[in-house]
Amino acid sequence: MYDPLIANTIPRDHEQGIDTYWTSHTQLPECRVSKLPEHAEFVVIGAGYTGLNAALALAQQGREVVLLDAGGIGAGCSSRNAGFMLPGSGRLSFSDYHKAFGFETAAGVQQEFASSIAHVEELVQSSQFPCDLISSRYLRLAHNQKMAKQLENQQALYEHTALDAEWFSNAEIARQIPGISWNYGGLQVTPARAVNPRALVGVYLDQVIRAGVRCIPHHPVIDWQRCGDGHRLATPAASIKAQHVLVCTNGYLAKAPFPDISARHMPVLSSILVTRPLTQHEQAAQGLRVNDMMMDTRTLKYYYRLLPDGRLLFGGRGAVTGANAADQRHQQRLEAALKATFPGLQNLATDYYWSGWISVALDAMPRVFSPTPGVYTSMGYCGAGVAFASLAGKRLAQLAMGETLPPLPFYQSPLPRFPLPRLRRMALRAFYALQRG
Ligand SMILES: Cc1cc2nc3c(=O)[nH]c(=O)nc-3n(C[C@H](O)[C@H](O)[C@H](O)COP(=O)(O)OP(=O)(O)OC[C@H]3O[C@@H](n4cnc5c(N)ncnc54)[C@H](O)[C@@H]3O)c2cc1C
């Protein structure tokens, strides 16, 4: 698999040969491929949730936009994730924001996260493209007593914010989800939604096409140069001049052509398996319901949900390198974790297994920022970007059009650089070894 920490440039159609449950169940709207023009006012690089939303917001303001992707539309995480549409992003909890920035800012952050779900819903409602969006609850399940205490204490903090939280004791969780082996209680956070993530790409693509964006898939940007007061972007086929460049590549950004941006995050593999469909009896015995999205509190988390066709989706950390992404060991580790979590499900065949690159920020907080004049980026979602990357794409477009963003921490500073970027992979290996993951 393509590896952004090894490759200087992203290969064309890097996603080919990666068969996911979503790609085999979802066809995107027809996209009439444009020829690369010689210049454009705005060039958006990367056609995932961030890039599609940025392109849409620009086009809706009458701007001329070209949207490029190295692969097909939605070639990255946006077609590969678990479809948990959560009111959050990064890895900071409400109490982390509260401690670092005070209650008012933390509540503003929660409001923005709630708005990200409303933003997606608005786009889904104005598109004819179906995406299995269902109202859901996000259940953080404590994996030990210490985390149970922390989660329970968080409940009170959510009062007077845009989100609701309810603590369930271990007895209540055992009643609701009897199949779970370890159980110390859980915190339910709403609003949240579950979605078919690739179909959500379809929703955005449908709108982007109607808004007049020129979509140009299969064109990796392999070089960026300043050129007068603009920029020249090279692809293997041709190059394009742009007044403004929006880098929406998240975890898929190779070492070049934006080395300064690349050094500000860590691409990390996250993996998912999807089982055969469970029988009605198996679902009922475990207490699995399609509108529950569950995640534990381990540092290396496991997350799971029942899909509308009765299959169980189960995700967690992947391999360290792209070369090892498809290694059986990692699939087996996830299968073992599934069996340990649901001891009653020992005989579930895995029908699909795949991985994708998420973007991890040094301080666990995503950012929308301009690293250098005329270049804008949004990344560092740390594996939680279905809702927020969508709103962040719109915020990024607003920033590129000279608008002022809400005064929230992730809009007010750039992503911090990793101190020794070359050692990121070694650090990840050591971290996994410490966690015995
Ligand atoms: C296994 C897995 C499970 C996940 N589950 C969830 C979940 O349940 N909930 C949640 O909120 N988040 C989840 N995420 C994270 C979420 O999918 C991402 O945060 C989100 O999709 C990021 O969208 P994006 O548009 O920024 O990036 P991506 O969708 O990754 O898109 C980046 C695009 O940039 C393109 N690109 C890169 N470099 C170039 C270049 N030089 N030239 C041209 N194109 C380029 C790539 O081809 C790619 O299409 C998960 C991620 C993974 C991998």
The ligand as a Gaussian input file, in Angstrom:
#p B3LYP/6-31G(d) Opt

LIG

0 1
 C      -10.135000       2.887000       8.868000
 C      -10.626000       4.277000       9.178000
 C      -11.772000       4.444000       9.937000
 C      -12.229000       5.737000      10.242000
 N      -13.421000       5.863000      10.891000
 C      -13.904000       7.088000      11.150000
 C      -15.191000       7.238000      11.759000
 O      -15.933000       6.279000      11.954000
 N      -15.600000       8.496000      12.079000
 C      -14.841000       9.597000      11.812000
 O      -15.252000      10.707000      12.147000
 N      -13.655000       9.483000      11.156000
 C      -13.184000       8.259000      10.804000
 N      -12.013000       8.142000      10.117000
 C      -11.309000       9.361000       9.696000
 C      -12.012000      10.054000       8.513000
 O      -12.252000       9.097000       7.498000
 C      -11.125000      11.189000       8.001000
 O      -10.882000      12.100000       9.054000
 C      -11.748000      11.963000       6.852000
 O      -12.224000      11.105000       5.851000
 C      -10.708000      12.920000       6.276000
 O      -11.198000      13.428000       5.059000
 P      -10.223000      14.231000       4.131000
 O      -11.009000      14.695000       2.964000
 O       -9.520000      15.297000       4.904000
 O       -9.091000      13.197000       3.703000
 P       -9.161000      11.927000       2.751000
 O      -10.540000      11.408000       2.599000
 O       -8.130000      10.976000       3.223000
 O       -8.787000      12.512000       1.324000
 C       -7.484000      12.945000       0.985000
 C       -7.395000      12.861000      -0.533000
 O       -6.220000      13.548000      -0.959000
 C       -5.746000      12.897000      -2.131000
 N       -4.350000      13.327000      -2.310000
 C       -3.336000      13.240000      -1.419000
 N       -2.220000      13.793000      -1.934000
 C       -2.524000      14.246000      -3.183000
 C       -1.788000      14.904000      -4.202000
 N       -0.490000      15.220000      -4.044000
 N       -2.408000      15.178000      -5.362000
 C       -3.725000      14.884000      -5.546000
 N       -4.485000      14.269000      -4.585000
 C       -3.887000      13.949000      -3.421000
 C       -5.934000      11.415000      -1.811000
 O       -5.973000      10.626000      -2.978000
 C       -7.272000      11.430000      -1.057000
 O       -8.379000      11.160000      -1.906000
 C      -11.505000       6.879000       9.795000
 C      -10.367000       6.696000       9.014000
 C       -9.933000       5.409000       8.696000
 C       -8.706000       5.231000       7.836000

